Amino acid sequence: MKVTQKHKLFKILVRIPAILVIAGIWFLSSRSILPQPKGILGFDKFQHLLAYFVLACAAGLWFPRQKWQRPGVALLLLAAVISSVYGIIDEIHQSFVPGRDCNIWDWLADTIGALLGAGTMKFSALKLKRKEETSETDSVE
């Protein structure tokens, strides 16, 4: 199989979103105070969940769609674990930032977000596969 320049460029470009998300999380985690809306109890947990949902989706782009379409949950768990481990690293990082702390509940929100993001990648890949199979079946008839 011949790999084209376009394919090589694509493989590089799909890795950029995860790197940008990691950089964004690191940047925000380095701030002593983050703006929070008033009156929303536990809103920061939702922010953690959302950030790691996005990170797991972005990390999922590192793997070809065909791998996501395979049976089983190994790739889903891999993307979620990679994102969750980064959550641990980030929580430790926050413990060195004045005014921030290392919080297991934040990490739990990170992990739930990572699982939801990886699950979304798996679901989307399977849905796309079914759509492609339906299109092929329709075009044969």
C-alpha positions in Angstrom: 0.0 0.0 0.0 1.5 3.3 -1.1 1.2 6.1 1.4 0.7 9.5 -0.3 1.9 12.9 0.9 -1.8 13.8 1.5 -2.3 10.8 3.7 0.9 11.6 5.7 -0.3 15.2 6.2 -3.7 14.0 7.3 -2.1 11.7 9.9 -0.2 14.7 11.3 -3.2 17.0 11.3 -5.6 14.7 13.1 -3.1 14.6 16.0 -3.1 18.4 16.5 -6.5 18.7 18.3 -5.5 16.5 21.2 -2.3 18.4 21.6 -4.2 21.7 21.6 -6.7 20.4 24.2 -3.9 19.2 26.5 -2.2 22.6 26.1 -5.5 24.4 26.9 -6.1 22.2 30.0 -2.6 22.8 31.2 -2.9 26.6 30.7 -6.1 26.8 32.6 -4.8 24.5 35.3 -1.9 26.9 35.8 -4.2 29.7 36.7 -4.8 30.4 40.4 -8.3 31.6 39.9 -10.7 30.7 37.1 -13.9 32.7 36.5 -16.9 30.7 37.7 -20.6 31.6 37.1 -22.3 32.4 40.4 -25.0 30.2 41.8 -24.1 27.0 40.0 -23.2 24.3 42.5 -20.4 22.0 41.3 -20.1 23.8 37.9 -16.4 23.1 37.9 -17.1 19.4 37.8 -19.1 19.9 34.6 -16.1 21.9 33.2 -13.8 18.9 34.0 -16.2 16.5 32.4 -16.5 18.6 29.3 -12.8 19.2 28.9 -11.9 15.5 29.2 -14.9 14.5 26.9 -13.3 16.7 24.3 -9.8 15.4 25.1 -10.9 11.7 24.7 -12.6 12.6 21.4 -9.5 14.4 20.2 -7.3 11.5 21.4 -9.6 9.1 19.5 -8.6 10.8 16.3 -5.2 9.3 16.6 -6.7 5.9 15.8 -8.1 5.0 12.3 -11.9 4.9 12.0 -11.6 1.2 11.0 -10.1 0.4 14.4 -13.0 2.1 16.2 -15.4 0.0 14.1 -14.0 -3.3 15.3 -16.0 -5.3 17.9 -15.1 -4.8 21.5 -14.2 -1.9 23.8 -10.4 -2.2 23.9 -9.9 1.0 21.9 -12.6 2.9 23.8 -10.9 1.9 27.1 -7.5 2.9 25.8 -8.6 6.4 24.8 -10.4 6.8 28.1 -7.4 5.6 30.1 -5.0 7.9 28.3 -7.2 10.8 28.9 -7.9 9.8 32.5 -4.1 9.4 33.2 -3.6 12.9 31.9 -6.3 14.0 34.4 -4.1 12.5 37.2 -1.1 14.4 35.8 -3.1 17.6 35.7 -4.4 17.2 39.2 -0.9 16.7 40.5 0.2 19.8 38.5 -2.6 21.8 40.1 -1.3 21.0 43.6 1.7 23.2 42.8 -0.4 26.1 41.7 -1.2 28.7 44.4 -4.9 28.6 45.2 -5.5 25.2 43.5 -5.4 21.7 44.9 -5.3 18.1 43.8 -8.9 16.8 44.0 -10.1 13.2 43.5 -13.6 14.4 42.6 -12.2 16.5 39.8 -10.3 13.5 38.6 -13.5 11.4 38.8 -15.2 14.0 36.6 -12.3 13.9 34.2 -12.6 10.1 34.0 -16.3 10.2 33.4 -15.9 12.8 30.7 -13.1 10.7 29.1 -15.3 7.6 29.1 -18.2 9.5 27.6 -15.9 11.0 24.9 -14.4 7.7 24.0 -17.8 6.1 24.0 -19.0 8.9 21.6 -16.1 8.1 19.3 -17.0 4.4 19.3 -20.7 5.1 18.8 -20.0 7.5 15.9 -17.7 5.1 14.1 -20.2 2.3 14.4 -23.0 4.5 13.2 -20.9 5.6 10.2 -20.1 2.0 9.4 -23.8 1.1 9.4 -24.6 4.1 7.2 -21.8 3.1 4.7 -23.1 -0.5 4.7 -26.7 0.7 4.1 -25.5 2.9 1.2 -23.6 0.0 -0.4 -26.6 -2.2 -0.1 -28.9 0.5 -1.6 -26.5 1.1 -4.5 -26.3 -2.7 -5.3 -30.0 -3.0 -5.7 
